[in-house]
C-alpha cells in the first residue's frame, strides 16, 4: 500500500511499518530523530540516501494520522 508517493506500507518490509520507498528507513526513525532535536540537514548527513522531500513526507504522514478520530477505552 502506498500512503504517499514516498511512503509505503508493506507487511513484508520492517514488519509493516511505514517506510520510505525503496529503503528500509521507517517514518518512525525519521520522526524520532526530529523529536530528539536533529535538524533535517543532520538527518540527511546520517542517511545520505534520503532526500529532504522524504523527511517532509514523513511529517505529512504523521500529521495526516492526527486527522483520524481515536477512542480511548479504559482497561479493565
N, C-alpha and C positions, 0 to 999 in steps of 0.2 A: 504494500500500500504506500502510496506517495502522500505525505502530509503537506508537501510543498515541493517546488522544483528541486530543492536542495536536500530535503529531509525525507527519508524513507523509513518505513516500519516493516520489518521482515522478521518473522519469528525464528528464522534460521541465522540471523545476524545479531550478535550481542544480546541474546535472549529476548529478542523482540523489542528492545528499547529503541527509541527514535535515534537514528544515526545520520550523519552527513553522507549523502550518496557517494558510493564508491570508496568509502573509508570506514574504518571501524572506530570512529570517534563519535561518541554519543553526545547528544544535545545536553544531557546532564553534565558531562565533563566540562563542556564549554561554559555552562551556567555556573558550575561550581568555581571555576577559575575566575569568572567575572565577580561572583559574590565574595570571593576572597580578596578582591581589590585589584586583580590583574587587569591591565588595560588590553584592549583588542590587539594593539601592536605587540605586547608581550606574549599574548597567546599565539599570534601568528609566528613569532620567532620560535616558540616551543613546538609548534605544529606547522612546519613550513608548507605542508600540502593543503592547508586550509586557505581560504580566501576570506576577505573581510565580509563578503556577502554571506558566507556560511555562518558567521557569528551573528550577523543581522537576522538571518533566517531563524536561528536558534532562539533569539529574543522574541521574534514574532510568534514562533511556535508556542513558547511558554505563555506569552500574552494571550494568544488565542485560547489556550486551555482555561484561562481565567474567565472566559466568556460563558462557560458552562455553569449550570446550577448544580450545587452539591448539597446532599443531605447528610448530616452527621447523626448517626444513630448511636445511642448510648449502649455501651456493652453491659450485658447482664452480669 
